[in-house]
C-alpha cells in the first residue's frame, strides 16, 4: 500500500473517500476500530482518526489522458471507479508526437493508443522516394503501464511537387471468434512499389497486416476508416494526381477520385467501390482536371482536406457523414482550401457493405463556391471534427456545426439522430463546439462527454441524446489546454478529451455499451 494520509478527518477524496464512507464514526461504542476496503483503497477508523491507503494497482473504472503542466510535457492519466466526484491521478502516461493520445477500448477490459508517429526516412516507390513514418502503439490495463506493440510503417503519399500526406485511422477493439482485436488503417506500399491502403489487426499477441485497397499505378491513401461490426469494416480513400516527372505506367486519366473499401469477413477479403450519388460533384471536378491543363495542385489539396465519420447502424450498414472538399474555381481564381477547415460540401448517406453502395440521403451544407471573395479562410466552412457517434440504444447521433471559421468553436452544434438514415432533429447542443470532447454512449440510455470550460476539464452526462447536459465529475483542474481560435488550431480539447473504461483483472468490458453487438460477435445485431 502507498500514499498514507493519517488523521485525515475530511480532506480525503477519490477511492479513499468511497472506501471510508461507511466507517464507524468517532464515539461509536460498538466499533472503535473499523476498516473498509473498496475500489483498491483501504480506510481505517481508530478512535475517530481516519487513515486512508490506496493500493498501487489499477482500479476498474473510467480513465482519461491529458497534459498537466507545459504543453507537450506532463502527460498523465486520471481515473475514477464511478466517474463521480473527482478523478484521481493515476500517474504519468507515455507521451506522443501526435499530442495527447487517447485510449480506445478493446472489449476485454484493456485499451490501446498510439504513442508516436515519427518520420524515420525515405523508401523507394514507383513515384520516387516516399517518406516513411514509424507508428508506435501500446496496450494498457491501468492507463499508464504500456504493453508495447510492434511498430508499423506508414508511407506518406507524395504527388511529386511538394504535396504530401500521411495518416493513420484507428478503431476500437472487438471480440471475434474468442479473440479481442483492434485495427489501424494507413497508407503503405506493396512489393511492386505501388501505393496501397493497409490495415493492421492486433490481438495483443500477434499482428496481421492486409491490403485493403490497391489501384495499380495510382497514388491512393485512406481518408476515413471504422469498424461496423465484429467482422465488418468500412473506409474511404482518395488519390493524388502525380505532378512529377513522367512515370512508366501512370495514366492521370484513370485517377479514381474518391472511393470506399470494405470487408465483411474480418479483413480477410476486401472490395472497393465508388459512391456516385454521394460524391457526384467532387468526382466530376476530378474528372474535369485529368487533362494536360488540369488544376492538379488544387485537386490534391482538396483530396487532402476530405474526410468522413463512419458510424455503424447494423452489421453491414453505416452512416457516412462526409466532408467533401472540392477543387472548384471561384473568382478571382482557383480556390485552395489551405487547411483542413475547408469550404467543403457536407453530406450524409448510408453505406451498404454487402451491396457495395453508398446512398445519398441529404446535404447539410452546400458551399457558395461562386460567391467566394479574396478572403477564402474568412468565408471557409469548418465542420465540427467530432462528426458523429453511436447513439445510446443504437443508431447514430450526428453533430453539425453551421458556422464560419471565425466563430466555429464558440457555436453550438445542431444534433440529429438516425436509426435508418433519415435524420430526426434533436435540437441544439448547449455546449460550445470548441469546448466539447468526444461523446461516448456508455449505456443504452446515457451519453458521457468530457468538456473543457476554460479552467477545468470535467465529465458531463446526458440522458436525452445530447440535448441537455449535467456535470458528473471533475477530471482535472491542472490541465494545460489551448482553445481553438488561430487558423489550424484544434476545434476541441485534446487534453482529457476522451474517456475509456478499463478493468485490471482481464474481465471483458464491452467496448460499445451503447450498442453491444458492435464489438461482440456473441450478440445478435439489429
C-alpha positions in Angstrom: 0.0 0.0 0.0 1.1 3.6 -0.7 0.0 7.1 -0.2 -0.8 7.2 3.6 -2.8 10.1 4.9 -3.1 9.7 8.7 -5.5 11.6 10.9 -7.3 13.0 7.8 -10.8 14.0 9.0 -12.2 15.5 5.8 -9.8 16.3 3.1 -9.7 12.8 1.6 -11.3 12.2 -1.8 -11.5 9.7 -4.6 -11.3 6.0 -3.8 -10.3 6.6 -0.2 -13.5 8.7 0.4 -15.6 5.9 -1.1 -13.9 3.3 1.0 -14.3 5.2 4.2 -17.9 6.4 3.6 -19.5 3.7 5.9 -16.9 3.6 8.6 -17.9 3.8 12.2 -17.7 7.4 13.5 -15.9 8.8 16.5 -17.6 7.9 19.7 -19.4 4.9 18.3 -19.2 2.5 21.3 -19.9 -0.6 19.2 -16.9 -0.1 16.9 -13.8 1.7 17.9 -11.6 0.1 15.2 -13.0 -0.4 11.8 -11.7 -0.7 8.3 -13.2 -0.7 4.8 -11.7 -1.9 1.5 -13.2 -0.8 -1.8 -12.0 0.1 -5.3 -8.4 -0.7 -4.4 -8.4 1.5 -1.3 -8.3 0.7 2.4 -9.7 3.1 5.0 -9.3 2.7 8.8 -11.1 4.4 11.7 -9.3 4.2 15.0 -10.7 6.3 17.7 -12.1 8.7 15.1 -8.8 9.2 13.3 -9.0 8.3 9.7 -6.2 6.7 7.7 -6.5 6.1 4.0 -4.2 3.9 2.0 -4.5 3.5 -1.8 -3.4 0.2 -3.4 -0.8 0.6 -6.1 -2.8 -1.2 -8.7 -5.3 -0.2 -11.4 -8.9 0.2 -10.4 -11.8 -0.8 -12.6 -13.4 2.4 -14.0 -13.1 5.3 -16.4 -9.7 6.7 -17.4 -8.6 9.7 -19.4 -5.3 11.1 -20.7 -4.2 14.7 -20.7 -1.4 17.2 -20.2 -0.8 18.8 -16.8 2.0 21.4 -17.0 3.6 22.9 -20.1 2.1 21.9 -23.4 3.9 18.9 -24.8 5.1 17.8 -21.3 3.5 16.2 -18.3 1.2 13.6 -19.9 -0.7 11.9 -17.2 -3.7 9.5 -16.8 -6.5 10.2 -14.4 -9.2 7.7 -13.4 -12.4 7.2 -11.4 -14.2 4.0 -10.5 -17.6 5.6 -10.6 -17.0 8.7 -12.8 -18.3 10.8 -9.9 -16.6 13.4 -7.7 -13.1 13.9 -8.8 -10.8 11.7 -11.0 -7.7 10.7 -9.1 -4.2 11.0 -10.5 -3.1 7.5 -11.7 0.4 8.5 -12.8 2.5 9.5 -15.9 1.4 8.3 -19.3 3.7 7.7 -22.3 3.9 10.8 -24.4 3.2 11.1 -28.1 4.4 13.2 -31.0 0.7 13.4 -32.0 0.0 15.4 -28.9 -2.1 13.6 -26.4 -3.1 10.1 -27.4 -6.5 9.0 -26.2 -7.4 5.5 -25.1 -9.5 3.2 -27.3 -11.3 0.3 -25.6 -10.6 -3.2 -26.9 -13.5 -5.1 -25.3 -11.6 -7.2 -22.9 -11.1 -4.6 -20.2 -7.9 -3.2 -21.8 -7.4 -0.2 -24.1 -4.8 0.8 -26.7 -3.4 4.0 -28.0 -0.9 5.5 -30.4 2.3 6.6 -28.7 4.3 8.0 -31.6 4.1 8.9 -35.3 7.5 10.0 -36.4 9.3 10.4 -39.7 12.2 7.9 -39.9 13.5 8.1 -43.5 12.6 7.5 -47.2 11.7 4.4 -49.1 11.7 4.0 -53.0 8.4 3.6 -54.8 7.2 3.8 -58.4 6.8 7.5 -57.8 10.2 8.2 -56.3 11.3 8.4 -52.7 8.3 8.3 -50.2 8.6 9.4 -46.6 8.2 6.6 -44.0 6.6 7.2 -40.6 7.1 4.9 -37.7 3.8 4.1 -35.9 4.2 3.1 -32.2 1.4 1.9 -30.1 0.7 0.1 -26.8 -2.0 -1.7 -24.9 -2.7 -0.9 -21.3 -4.9 -2.0 -18.4 -4.2 0.8 -16.0 -3.9 3.7 -18.4 -0.2 4.2 -17.7 1.7 0.9 -17.9 2.3 0.2 -21.6 2.4 -3.2 -23.3 4.4 -2.2 -26.3 3.2 -3.5 -29.7 5.4 -4.0 -32.8 5.8 -0.8 -34.8 4.2 -0.2 -38.2 5.4 1.9 -41.1 3.1 4.4 -42.8 4.2 5.7 -46.2 3.5 9.4 -46.8 1.8 9.9 -50.2 3.8 12.2 -52.4 2.5 13.9 -55.6 5.9 14.8 -56.9 5.6 18.5 -56.4 5.5 19.1 -52.7 2.1 18.0 -51.6 2.5 15.1 -49.1 0.2 13.4 -46.6 0.4 10.6 -44.2 -2.1 9.5 -41.6 -3.5 6.6 -39.6 -7.1 5.8 -38.7 -7.8 3.9 -35.6 -10.7 1.7 -34.4 -11.9 0.2 -31.1 -11.4 -3.5 -30.5 -14.0 -6.2 -30.7 -14.5 -9.8 -29.7 -14.4 -12.1 -32.7 -14.2 -15.9 -32.5 -13.0 -15.7 -29.0 -10.2 -13.1 -29.6 -10.1 -9.4 -29.0 -8.6 -7.4 -31.8 -8.3 -3.7 -32.8 -7.4 -2.3 -36.2 -5.5 0.5 -37.9 -5.7 1.7 -41.5 -2.8 3.6 -43.0 -1.0 4.3 -46.4 1.7 1.9 -47.4 3.5 0.3 -50.4 3.2 -3.1 -51.8 6.0 -5.3 -53.1 5.8 -3.7 -56.5 6.2 -0.1 -55.1 2.6 0.8 -55.6 0.7 3.0 -53.1 -1.9 0.9 -51.2 -4.1 1.2 -48.2 -3.1 -1.3 -45.5 -5.0 -2.4 -42.4 -3.1 -3.9 -39.4 -5.1 -6.1 -36.9 -3.7 -6.6 -33.4 -5.0 -9.1 -30.9 -2.4 -8.2 -28.3 -0.2 -11.2 -29.1 0.2 -11.1 -32.9 -0.3 -8.6 -35.7 -1.6 -9.3 -39.2 -1.3 -6.7 -42.0 -3.5 -6.9 -45.1 -4.0 -4.9 -48.2 -7.5 -3.3 -48.0 -7.3 -1.2 -51.3 -5.0 -1.3 -54.2 -5.3 0.6 -57.5 -2.2 -0.1 -59.6 -0.4 3.0 -60.9 -2.3 5.4 -58.7 -1.3 7.3 -55.5 -4.1 6.3 -53.0 -4.4 6.8 -49.3 -7.1 6.5 -46.6 -9.4 9.4 -45.7 -11.6 7.6 -43.1 -12.0 4.1 -41.5 -14.1 2.5 -38.8 -15.4 -0.8 -37.5 -19.0 -1.5 -38.5 -19.3 -4.8 -36.6 -17.1 -7.5 -35.0 -16.2 -8.7 -38.6 -17.0 -5.7 -40.8 -15.1 -2.6 -41.7 -15.6 0.4 -43.9 -13.2 3.1 -45.1 -13.0 5.9 -47.6 -10.0 6.6 -49.8 -8.7 9.3 -52.0 -5.9 9.8 -54.5 -3.3 12.4 -55.7 -2.6 13.4 -59.3 1.1 12.8 -60.0 2.8 16.1 -60.9 6.4 15.0 -61.1 8.5 13.6 -63.9 6.9 11.0 -66.2 6.5 7.6 -64.6 6.0 4.5 -66.7 2.5 3.1 -66.3 1.0 6.2 -64.8 -2.2 7.4 -66.5 -3.7 10.5 -64.9 -6.9 10.0 -66.9 -7.5 6.9 -64.7 -7.4 9.0 -61.5 -10.0 7.3 -59.2 -11.2 10.3 -57.2 -12.9 9.2 -54.0 -13.9 5.6 -53.3 -14.8 3.3 -50.5 -13.2 0.0 -49.3 -14.9 -2.6 -47.1 -14.6 -6.1 -45.6 -17.4 -8.3 -44.2 -15.2 -11.2 -43.1 -12.8 -9.7 -40.5 -10.4 -8.2 -43.1 -9.7 -11.4 -45.0 -11.1 -10.1 -48.3 -11.9 -6.5 -49.3 -14.0 -4.8 -52.0 -13.5 -1.4 -53.5 -16.5 0.6 -54.8 -17.4 4.2 -55.8 -20.2 6.3 -54.3 -21.5 8.2 -57.3 -24.6 9.5 -55.5 -22.7 10.9 -52.5 -19.6 12.2 -54.4 -21.0 13.2 -57.8 -19.9 16.8 -57.7 -16.4 16.0 -56.5 -15.9 13.2 -59.0 -16.9 15.5 -61.8 -14.4 18.0 -60.7 -11.6 15.4 -60.5 -12.6 14.1 -64.0 -12.5 17.7 -65.4 -8.9 18.1 -64.3 -7.4 14.9 -65.8 -6.2 16.7 -68.9 -2.9 18.5 -69.6 -4.1 21.8 -68.2 -5.8 20.4 -65.1 -5.6 22.2 -61.7 -3.7 19.2 -60.2 -2.3 21.1 -57.2 -5.8 22.3 -56.2 -7.2 18.8 -56.7 -4.5 17.3 -54.5 -5.1 19.8 -51.7 -8.8 19.2 -51.9 -8.3 15.5 -51.6 -6.1 16.0 -48.5 -8.9 18.1 -46.9 -11.6 15.5 -47.5 -12.8 13.2 -44.7 -15.7 11.3 -43.2 -17.1 10.0 -40.0 -18.4 6.4 -40.2 -20.9 5.2 -37.6 -22.4 1.7 -37.7 -26.2 1.2 -38.0 -26.2 -2.6 -38.3 -23.6 -5.3 -39.0 -23.3 -4.3 -42.7 -24.7 -0.7 -42.8 -23.2 2.5 -41.6 -24.0 6.2 -41.6 -21.4 8.2 -43.6 -21.0 11.8 -42.6 -18.7 13.2 -45.3 -16.8 16.4 -45.5 -16.2 16.7 -49.3 -13.6 19.3 -50.3 -13.7 20.2 -54.0 -11.3 21.9 -56.4 -14.0 24.2 -57.8 -12.8 27.5 -59.2 -14.2 30.8 -57.9 -13.4 34.5 -58.6 -10.7 35.7 -58.6 -9.1 32.4 -59.3 -8.7 28.8 -58.3 -9.8 28.3 -54.7 -7.4 26.4 -52.4 -8.7 25.2 -49.0 -5.4 25.8 -47.4 -6.1 23.9 -44.2 -8.4 21.1 -43.1 -11.1 23.8 -42.4 -12.2 23.8 -46.0 -15.2 25.3 -47.7 -16.4 21.7 -48.1 -19.7 20.2 -49.0 -21.2 18.4 -46.0 -23.3 15.3 -47.0 -24.6 12.2 -45.3 -25.7 8.8 -46.6 -25.9 5.1 -45.8 -23.3 2.6 -46.9 -24.3 -1.0 -47.6 -21.2 -3.1 -47.3 -22.8 -6.2 -48.9 -24.3 -4.3 -51.9 -21.2 -2.1 -52.3 -23.1 1.1 -52.4 -23.4 4.4 -50.6 -26.7 6.2 -51.0 -27.1 10.0 -50.7 -29.7 10.9 -48.1 -29.1 14.6 -47.7 -26.8 17.7 -47.8 -26.2 19.7 -44.7 -24.1 22.4 -46.3 -23.6 23.3 -50.0 -20.9 25.9 -50.1 -21.3 29.0 -52.3 -18.2 28.5 -54.4 -19.2 31.1 -56.9 -19.7 33.7 -54.2 -16.2 33.4 -52.6 -14.2 36.5 -52.4 -10.5 37.0 -51.9 -10.6 36.2 -48.2 -11.2 32.4 -48.5 -10.5 31.5 -45.0 -12.8 34.0 -43.5 -15.6 32.5 -45.6 -14.5 29.0 -45.1 -16.9 26.5 -43.6 -15.4 24.3 -40.9 -17.0 21.1 -39.9 -17.0 20.2 -36.2 -14.5 17.4 -36.2 -16.4 15.3 -33.6 -18.7 14.4 -36.5 -21.0 11.7 -35.2 -21.1 8.9 -32.7 -23.0 5.8 -31.7 -26.3 6.8 -30.0 -27.3 5.3 -26.7 -29.6 2.4 -27.6 -28.2 2.1 -31.2 -28.4 4.3 -34.2 -26.2 7.4 -34.7 -26.0 10.9 -33.4 -24.8 13.4 -35.9 -23.3 16.8 -34.8 -23.3 19.6 -37.3 -21.7 23.0 -36.7 -23.0 25.5 -39.1 -20.7 28.5 -38.7 -17.8 30.3 -40.4 -14.3 29.6 -39.2 -14.0 32.8 -37.1 -17.0 31.6 -34.9 -16.9 27.8 -35.3 -15.6 26.9 -31.9 -18.0 29.2 -30.0 -21.0 27.9 -31.8 -23.5 25.3 -30.5 -23.7 22.3 -32.8 -27.0 21.0 -34.1 -27.8 17.4 -33.1 -29.6 14.9 -35.4 -30.5 11.3 -34.7 -30.9 8.4 -37.2 -31.5 4.7 -36.9 -32.0 4.0 -40.6 -30.5 7.0 -42.4 -33.3 9.7 -42.3 -32.3 12.4 -39.8 -34.6 13.5 -37.0 -33.7 16.8 -35.4 -32.9 16.5 -31.7 -32.0 20.2 -31.1 -29.1 22.4 -30.3 -26.3 21.3 -28.0 -25.9 23.8 -25.2 -22.1 23.3 -25.1 -19.7 25.2 -27.4 -18.2 23.0 -30.1 -14.6 24.0 -29.2 -15.1 23.0 -25.5 -16.7 19.6 -26.2 -14.7 16.4 -26.2 -15.5 13.0 -27.7 -19.1 11.8 -26.9 -19.4 8.2 -25.8 -22.5 6.1 -25.3 -21.8 4.3 -22.0 -25.2 2.5 -21.8 -28.4 2.2 -23.8 -29.6 5.4 -22.1 -26.7 7.5 -21.2 -24.1 9.6 -23.1 -20.8 10.8 -21.5 -18.6 13.6 -22.8 -15.5 15.4 -21.4 -15.9 19.2 -21.6 -13.3 21.9 -21.1 -14.8 25.1 -19.6 -11.7 27.2 -19.9 -10.3 26.2 -16.5 -11.4 22.7 -15.6 -11.8 19.5 -17.6 -15.0 17.9 -16.4 -17.1 14.9 -17.3 -20.7 15.7 -18.4 -23.6 13.3 -18.9 -26.8 13.4 -21.0 -29.8 11.2 -20.9 -31.6 12.8 -23.9 -29.2 12.3 -26.7 -27.1 15.4 -26.0 -29.9 18.0 -25.8 -29.2 18.7 -22.1 -26.0 18.0 -20.1 -25.2 17.9 -16.4 -21.7 17.9 -14.8 -20.9 14.5 -13.4 -17.3 14.7 -12.3 -14.1 16.8 -12.4 -11.4 15.1 -14.4 -8.6 17.7 -13.9 -8.1 21.2 -12.6 -4.4 21.3 -13.6 -4.6 20.6 -17.4 -3.0 22.8 -19.9 -5.2 23.5 -22.9 -5.1 25.7 -26.0 -8.6 26.9 -27.0 -9.4 27.0 -30.7 -9.0 30.3 -32.5 -6.0 30.7 -34.7 -6.1 29.2 -38.2 -5.3 25.5 -37.9 -6.0 25.3 -34.2 -7.8 22.4 -32.7 -11.6 22.5 -32.7 -11.9 20.7 -29.4 -9.9 19.8 -26.3 -7.1 17.3 -26.7 -6.2 17.0 -23.0 -8.7 14.7 -21.3 -10.8 14.9 -24.4 -12.0 11.3 -24.3 -12.6 8.5 -21.7 -12.4 4.8 -21.7 -13.5 2.1 -19.3 -10.7 -0.3 -18.1 -10.6 -3.5 -16.0 -7.5 -4.6 -14.3 -8.3 -8.3 -13.9 -8.9 -9.1 -17.6 -12.7 -9.5 -17.4 -14.5 -8.4 -20.5 -16.0 -5.0 -20.7 -18.0 -4.4 -23.9 -16.2 -1.7 -25.9 -19.6 -0.3 -27.1 -22.1 -0.5 -24.3 -24.5 1.8 -26.2 -24.7 -0.8 -29.0 -23.2 -4.1 -27.5 -23.5 -6.0 -30.8 -20.9 -3.8 -32.5 -18.0 -5.2 -30.5 -19.0 -8.7 -29.6 -19.8 -11.5 -32.1 -21.9 -13.3 -29.4 -24.6 -10.6 -29.6 -27.1 -10.5 -32.4 -27.0 -7.2 -34.3 -30.1 -5.2 -35.4 
